[in-house]
Amino acid sequence: MLEATLLVCAAMALAFLINLVPAFMPSTWMVMAFFYIKFGLPLLVLTLGSAVASALGRMVLAWASLRFRQRFITGRSAEDLDELGAFLNDHRRYVGPMVFLYTLSPLPTNNLFIAAGMTRVDMAAVVIGFTTSRMIANTFWVWTTNAAFGSLGALFRGAFTGPLGVALEVAGVMSVVLLFRIPWARWLRRAVDGGRAGHAPPPAGAGR
């Protein structure tokens, strides 16, 4: 019993750390599948618990992204980020469902939380959508996988060497770069609101 408890704690810690790192980490469900297959730990304890641990890691990543933005991103790029955040907060009822659907896909979510932090989006909808989706997706993938994960080391090496995984991570990094290089808010307001102005963005130094 004590050994199983310690293994579950180790799995949760890994889920938190994986989601705290901005890029090039294995999928959380793969790590949970390793613990499930290797040690026979309870499925729902691993999958539901790891979803919560993942959300905590992503929240810290979002907070760190905001701190980075406040220190290093200024001028027009900062104004565009504030405008995008204002647009998303104006349409917050769609944010949670969109995050839910996005998180069900195999795409990395690190860029999602980096963007949420940089734009000061209301994190409640983001975290609820992410956590709920992760609970479902993690449970499905761990329960149905037939993959044999020999070691945690092999999983982490695969994040750096697997061509598909590397391609997805590079695409995620590029999406973050494009986040403050393209005036997304103006494009979205033109497409969704017909160019109507939304709420004024918060001052550049304001916290969340």
Secondary structure, DSSP 8 states (H G I E B T S, - for coil): -HHHHHHHHHHHHHHHHHHHSSSS---HHHHHHHHHHHH---HHHHHHHHHHHHHHHHHHHHHHHHHHHHHH--HHHHHHHHHHHHHHHHTHHHHHHHHHHHHHSSS-SHHHHHHHHHHT--HHHHHHHHHHHHHHHHHHHHHH-------HHHHHHHHHH-HHHHHHHHHHHHHHHHHTTS-HHHHHHHHHSTT--------TT---
